[in-house]
């Protein structure tokens, strides 16, 4: 999983790859929690390279958004495609989708 932090330090990007399922969601959860503790104003989850997401992965996104809101931070999602985008929309998490970033991790 790639993590990129903006030069100003206000934005952090988490870019998981492959599947976000019960076996792999813990890594994403920990990365996001660490970034929230570092007090970045916006945590962006770049899902461009995510091929599949299950309910565990959705739970990570929902919990991160709730935790961020409670501390005046924000969580957003970019580049969700195919199955991932559809599942986000169906579950109501599509509200977290943001326009694509101008700068993203390599």
Steps between C-alpha positions, in 0.01 A plus 500: 500500500632843406466804727569848364490825703465840336785748536286715728420199715126570492414218260600136521422241234465129568513290185425132562545246221321178412229386738377663819346202671494339841861386459640839396275766651701520823798655317282770347324563831831550679640729229191721513489509881868597511435785254199623696714510816757709312220758459491528121193704403410271211568130456443389142453133416613452141323181390623500138687172545240325715349205316260383770363624831284307746299606804814508715661751266181705490501498879851644502390787276183568700681489836779725373246755376317499834822535701618782275170687535516477879837677499436761231685308231369357174532173309438484127522238228637548149531282192257227611412298192283208393391270782659722762313812384171312478531361852585845638193647330266223617613529862480879511876539526499652154438832678870490590610498135706803398616627161834347388813641660731714290802343668506138606757244605709344224 
